[in-house]
Amino acid sequence: MKLIHEESPQGGTYTPGELASKLHVTDAEARAAVARLTSLGMLRPADERDAYTSAAAGVTTARLVGSMHHSLQEAEKRIAEATLAMAALDQVSALAADVEGGDFLMVNHRDVNALLDAAAARCTSNLMTVQPGGPRTPEVLAQAHPRDTAMVDRGVRMRMLYPHSARRSSATAAIAECMTQAGAEVRTLTILCPRLIIFDRRIAFIPADDGLSALRIRHPSIVDFLAETFEAAWRLAKPFASNRDTGDGNAIASDIHRTLTRLFTEEDKDSAIARRLGISERSVRSHVAKLMARLGARNRTHLGYLLALEERHPLGEPASTDLGVES
C-alpha cells in the first residue's frame, strides 16, 4: 500500500492495473491497496474510469486526524455523560434503600427532606425535635406542617422545642397553636442545643459541619444519648402557650434577661450571643444599651465589671424584658 501511494504522485492518474504492472503485484493486491488508500482519503477517484489520483499529503493528514479527533471528543463526551448518569443512579439507589446498613450517613442538603419524609412515614410512636435559631420562616414551617400533622394523626407523640424568642414570631405561634390543637406538645427554652430530630428513639438527624447537610445516626447508644439530652431540656422548658394563660410571660422574660446577661460576660461578640439565644444582633445591642443605662456603665468593659459585681451581690431584676424580636 505504501508503494502504491508513493507511485501515485499528486496530479497523476493511475488505474489499479497500471499500478499492479509497475509494482509487480497482482491485480487483486493492487485493487485492495487502492480501496484502502481511498478510504483513508489518500487517493481519490479521477475523472477517467477506474483511475485514481493522490491527494495532497497535508490535506489528507488534516482530514484524517481531524476526523479521528472529532470521534475522540464524541467518545469522551459520551463517557462523561455515562459517568454522571451512573453517579445519579448510585445516589438514587442509596436513597431508595435508605441504606439499612451503617450507623452513620452523611446526607447532602438536597436529599435531607427526602430522608426526613421517609423516616417520618415509618415513625410509629415518638418524635422529638429541637429547632433553635429563633423563629423559622413561614416557608420552612409550611413545608414541615403536612409531614408533622400526618404523624400526629397516626398517634405519634410529637414534642417540639423552640427557643423563647420564637414566641414573638406570628408564623411560629400559629403553627404551634395548630399542632397543639392536633395533639402535639410545644415548649420553649432560653438556650437550646443545635437542631435535632429523633424518630422513635431509633434514628436521629443532626446538622453537618457545613450547616446545610445532615448526619443521620442509627447507632443505638448515640441515639439514646441524644434522646436523654432532649428529655433533660424538655423538663426545663415551658409550654408554648402558657404565658398567655398562667402569667409565665414575665418569668420567661426574666429567664431570657438572666441568660443574656450571663452570656454577655462569656461571649466577646454580639453575634455569638444572638445565635445562642435565637434573636437578632439588634436585639442584643438594645438589651446591652438598657443594661448600661440601668447600671450606669460608661462602656462595655465597665458593664462587664458591674455585671460581675451584680452576680455576686444581686440588686434585683426587671419584671419583663422586651426582646424586640421581629414577627
C-alpha positions as CSV (number, residue, x, y, z in Angstrom):
1,M,0.0,0.0,0.0
2,K,2.9,2.3,0.8
3,L,4.5,1.6,-2.6
4,I,1.2,2.3,-4.4
5,H,0.8,5.7,-2.6
6,E,4.4,6.6,-3.5
7,E,3.9,5.6,-7.1
8,S,0.7,7.7,-7.3
9,P,2.1,11.3,-7.3
10,Q,-0.2,14.3,-6.8
11,G,-1.6,15.3,-10.2
12,G,-1.0,12.0,-11.9
13,T,-3.7,9.3,-12.5
14,Y,-3.3,5.6,-12.4
15,T,-5.6,2.6,-12.7
16,P,-5.2,-0.4,-10.4
17,G,-3.9,-2.4,-13.4
18,E,-1.2,0.1,-14.2
19,L,-0.1,0.1,-10.6
20,A,-0.1,-3.7,-10.4
21,S,2.1,-3.9,-13.5
22,K,4.5,-1.2,-12.4
23,L,4.9,-2.6,-8.9
24,H,4.9,-6.2,-9.9
25,V,1.9,-7.2,-7.7
26,T,-1.2,-9.0,-8.6
27,D,-4.3,-7.0,-9.8
28,A,-6.2,-8.1,-6.7
29,E,-3.5,-6.8,-4.4
30,A,-3.4,-3.5,-6.2
31,R,-7.1,-3.1,-6.1
32,A,-7.2,-3.9,-2.3
33,A,-4.5,-1.4,-1.6
34,V,-6.2,1.3,-3.8
35,A,-9.5,0.7,-1.9
36,R,-7.8,1.1,1.4
37,L,-5.9,4.3,0.4
38,T,-9.2,5.7,-1.0
39,S,-11.0,5.0,2.3
40,L,-8.2,6.9,4.1
41,G,-8.5,9.9,1.7
42,M,-5.0,9.4,0.4
43,L,-6.3,8.5,-3.1
44,R,-9.4,9.9,-4.8
45,P,-11.2,8.8,-8.0
46,A,-10.1,10.7,-11.1
47,D,-12.4,11.7,-14.0
48,E,-11.2,8.7,-16.0
49,R,-13.0,5.5,-15.4
50,D,-11.3,3.2,-12.8
51,A,-8.5,5.8,-12.4
52,Y,-7.2,7.4,-9.2
53,T,-5.0,10.3,-8.2
54,S,-3.2,11.1,-5.0
55,A,-4.5,13.8,-2.6
56,A,-2.1,16.4,-1.1
57,A,-0.3,14.9,1.9
58,G,-1.1,17.8,4.3
59,V,-4.7,17.9,3.4
60,T,-5.0,14.1,3.8
61,T,-3.4,14.2,7.2
62,A,-5.5,17.1,8.4
63,R,-8.7,15.5,7.3
64,L,-7.8,12.1,8.7
65,V,-6.5,13.3,12.1
66,G,-9.4,15.9,12.4
67,S,-11.9,13.1,11.9
68,M,-10.3,10.9,14.5
69,H,-10.0,13.9,16.9
70,H,-13.7,14.6,16.5
71,S,-14.5,10.9,17.2
72,L,-12.4,11.0,20.3
73,Q,-14.2,14.1,21.6
74,E,-17.6,12.5,21.0
75,A,-16.4,9.4,22.9
76,E,-15.1,11.5,25.8
77,K,-18.5,13.3,25.9
78,R,-20.4,10.0,26.0
79,I,-18.1,8.8,28.8
80,A,-18.7,11.9,30.8
81,E,-22.5,11.7,30.3
82,A,-22.4,8.0,31.3
83,T,-20.3,8.8,34.4
84,L,-22.8,11.4,35.6
85,A,-25.7,9.2,34.9
86,M,-24.2,6.3,37.0
87,A,-23.4,8.7,39.8
88,A,-27.0,9.9,39.9
89,L,-28.2,6.2,39.8
90,D,-25.9,5.4,42.7
91,Q,-27.3,8.3,44.7
92,V,-30.9,7.3,44.0
93,S,-30.1,3.7,44.9
94,A,-28.6,4.8,48.2
95,L,-31.7,6.9,49.0
96,A,-34.2,4.2,47.8
97,A,-32.6,1.7,50.1
98,D,-32.4,4.3,52.8
99,V,-29.2,2.5,53.5
100,E,-30.3,0.0,56.1
101,G,-26.8,-0.9,57.0
102,G,-24.4,1.6,58.7
103,D,-24.8,3.6,61.8
104,F,-23.9,6.9,60.2
105,L,-24.8,8.5,56.9
106,M,-23.8,12.0,55.7
107,V,-26.8,13.4,53.8
108,N,-26.4,16.0,51.1
109,H,-28.6,19.1,51.7
110,R,-30.6,18.4,48.6
111,D,-31.6,15.0,50.0
112,V,-32.3,15.9,53.6
113,N,-36.0,16.4,53.2
114,A,-36.4,13.1,51.3
115,L,-34.8,11.2,54.1
116,L,-36.8,13.1,56.7
117,D,-40.0,12.3,54.8
118,A,-39.1,8.6,54.7
119,A,-38.3,8.5,58.4
120,A,-41.5,10.3,59.3
121,A,-43.5,7.9,57.2
122,R,-42.1,5.0,59.3
123,C,-42.4,6.7,62.7
124,T,-44.9,4.9,64.9
125,S,-44.6,6.2,68.4
126,N,-42.4,9.2,69.3
127,L,-40.9,12.2,67.6
128,M,-38.6,14.7,69.4
129,T,-37.4,17.8,67.6
130,V,-35.3,20.8,68.6
131,Q,-35.5,23.9,66.4
132,P,-33.0,26.5,67.6
133,G,-32.0,29.7,65.9
134,G,-35.1,31.8,66.5
135,P,-38.3,31.9,64.5
136,R,-38.5,29.7,61.5
137,T,-39.6,31.2,58.2
138,P,-43.2,30.7,57.1
139,E,-41.9,28.7,54.1
140,V,-40.0,26.2,56.2
141,L,-42.9,25.8,58.6
142,A,-45.3,25.3,55.7
143,Q,-43.1,22.6,54.2
144,A,-42.9,20.6,57.5
145,H,-46.5,21.0,58.5
146,P,-48.1,18.2,56.4
147,R,-45.4,15.8,57.5
148,D,-45.9,16.7,61.2
149,T,-49.7,16.6,61.1
150,A,-49.7,13.2,59.4
151,M,-47.6,11.7,62.2
152,V,-49.9,13.2,64.9
153,D,-52.9,11.8,63.1
154,R,-51.3,8.4,63.3
155,G,-51.0,8.7,67.0
156,V,-47.3,9.6,67.2
157,R,-46.4,11.5,70.3
158,M,-44.8,14.7,69.0
159,R,-42.7,17.0,71.2
160,M,-41.2,20.2,69.7
161,L,-38.7,22.5,71.4
162,Y,-38.2,26.1,70.3
163,P,-36.2,29.0,71.8
164,H,-38.2,31.5,73.9
165,S,-37.6,34.1,71.1
166,A,-39.9,32.0,68.8
167,R,-42.8,33.2,70.9
168,R,-42.5,36.6,69.2
169,S,-43.0,35.0,65.7
170,S,-46.6,35.1,64.5
171,A,-45.9,32.3,62.0
172,T,-44.3,30.0,64.6
173,A,-47.1,30.8,67.1
174,A,-49.8,29.9,64.5
175,I,-48.1,26.6,63.7
176,A,-47.6,25.9,67.5
177,E,-51.2,26.5,68.2
178,C,-52.3,24.4,65.3
179,M,-50.1,21.5,66.3
180,T,-51.1,21.8,69.9
181,Q,-54.7,21.5,68.9
182,A,-53.9,18.5,66.8
183,G,-52.3,16.8,69.8
184,A,-48.6,17.8,69.6
185,E,-46.7,19.3,72.6
186,V,-44.7,22.5,72.1
187,R,-42.4,24.1,74.6
188,T,-39.7,26.8,74.7
189,L,-36.4,27.2,76.5
190,T,-33.9,30.0,76.7
191,I,-30.9,28.2,75.1
192,L,-31.1,25.0,73.0
193,C,-28.7,22.5,71.6
194,P,-28.2,22.5,67.8
195,R,-31.1,21.3,65.6
196,L,-32.1,17.7,66.4
197,I,-34.8,15.4,65.2
198,I,-35.3,11.9,66.7
199,F,-37.7,9.3,65.3
200,D,-38.9,6.5,67.7
201,R,-35.6,6.8,69.6
202,R,-34.2,4.8,66.7
203,I,-33.0,7.4,64.1
204,A,-31.6,10.8,64.7
205,F,-30.6,13.7,62.4
206,I,-28.2,16.4,63.5
207,P,-26.6,19.2,61.4
208,A,-23.4,18.6,59.5
209,D,-20.4,21.0,59.6
210,D,-21.5,23.0,56.6
211,G,-24.8,23.9,58.3
212,L,-26.8,22.7,55.3
213,S,-26.2,18.9,55.1
214,A,-27.1,16.5,57.9
215,L,-25.7,13.5,59.6
216,R,-28.2,10.6,60.1
217,I,-27.4,8.4,63.1
218,R,-28.6,4.9,63.8
219,H,-26.1,3.9,66.5
220,P,-28.4,2.9,69.4
221,S,-26.1,4.3,72.2
222,I,-25.7,7.7,70.5
223,V,-29.4,8.0,69.7
224,D,-30.2,7.1,73.3
225,F,-27.8,9.8,74.5
226,L,-29.4,12.4,72.2
227,A,-32.9,11.4,73.4
228,E,-31.9,11.8,77.0
229,T,-30.4,15.2,76.2
230,F,-33.8,16.2,74.7
231,E,-35.6,14.8,77.8
232,A,-33.5,17.0,80.1
233,A,-34.2,20.1,78.1
234,W,-37.9,19.2,77.8
235,R,-38.2,19.1,81.6
236,L,-36.8,22.6,81.9
237,A,-38.9,24.1,79.1
238,K,-42.2,25.9,79.4
239,P,-45.3,25.1,77.4
240,F,-45.6,27.4,74.4
241,A,-49.0,29.0,75.1
242,S,-48.8,29.0,78.9
243,N,-47.6,32.6,79.0
244,R,-51.0,33.9,77.9
245,D,-52.9,31.7,80.4
246,T,-50.8,31.5,83.6
247,G,-48.7,34.6,83.6
248,D,-45.5,32.8,82.7
249,G,-44.6,35.6,80.3
250,N,-42.8,37.6,82.9
251,A,-40.9,34.5,84.1
252,I,-39.8,33.8,80.6
253,A,-38.7,37.4,80.0
254,S,-36.8,37.3,83.3
255,D,-35.2,33.9,82.3
256,I,-34.1,35.5,79.0
257,H,-32.8,38.5,80.8
258,R,-30.6,36.4,83.2
259,T,-29.3,34.3,80.4
260,L,-28.5,37.2,78.1
261,T,-26.7,39.0,81.0
262,R,-24.7,35.9,81.7
263,L,-23.8,35.4,78.1
264,F,-22.5,39.0,77.9
265,T,-19.8,38.1,80.3
266,E,-19.0,34.9,78.5
267,E,-19.1,35.8,74.8
268,D,-17.0,38.5,73.1
269,K,-19.3,39.1,70.1
270,D,-23.0,40.1,69.9
271,S,-23.4,37.7,67.0
272,A,-22.5,34.7,69.2
273,I,-25.0,35.8,71.9
274,A,-27.7,36.3,69.3
275,R,-27.0,32.9,67.8
276,R,-27.2,31.1,71.1
277,L,-30.5,32.9,72.1
278,G,-32.1,32.8,68.6
279,I,-32.6,36.5,68.5
280,S,-31.2,39.3,66.3
281,E,-28.0,41.2,66.9
282,R,-30.0,44.4,67.1
283,S,-32.0,42.9,70.0
284,V,-28.7,42.0,71.8
285,R,-27.4,45.6,71.3
286,S,-30.7,47.0,72.5
287,H,-30.6,44.9,75.7
288,V,-26.9,45.8,76.3
289,A,-27.9,49.5,76.0
290,K,-30.6,49.0,78.6
291,L,-28.2,47.3,80.9
292,M,-25.7,50.1,80.6
293,A,-28.4,52.7,81.4
294,R,-29.7,50.7,84.4
295,L,-26.3,50.1,85.9
296,G,-24.7,53.5,84.8
297,A,-21.9,51.8,82.9
298,R,-19.6,54.1,81.0
299,N,-18.7,51.4,78.3
300,R,-19.0,47.7,77.7
301,T,-15.9,46.9,79.7
302,H,-17.3,48.8,82.7
303,L,-20.6,47.0,82.1
304,G,-18.9,43.6,82.3
305,Y,-17.4,44.6,85.6
306,L,-20.7,45.8,87.0
307,L,-22.5,42.7,85.9
308,A,-19.9,40.5,87.7
309,L,-20.5,42.5,90.8
310,E,-24.2,42.2,90.5
311,E,-23.9,38.4,90.1
312,R,-22.2,38.2,93.4
313,H,-24.5,40.8,95.1
314,P,-27.9,40.7,93.2
315,L,-29.6,44.1,93.0
316,G,-32.9,42.8,91.6
317,E,-34.1,42.1,88.1
318,P,-36.7,43.8,85.9
319,A,-40.2,42.2,85.7
320,S,-40.0,41.9,81.9
321,T,-37.6,42.4,79.0
322,D,-38.6,43.4,75.5
323,L,-36.6,41.3,73.2
324,G,-37.6,43.2,70.1
325,V,-37.8,40.0,68.0
326,E,-39.5,40.7,64.7
327,S,-42.6,38.6,63.8
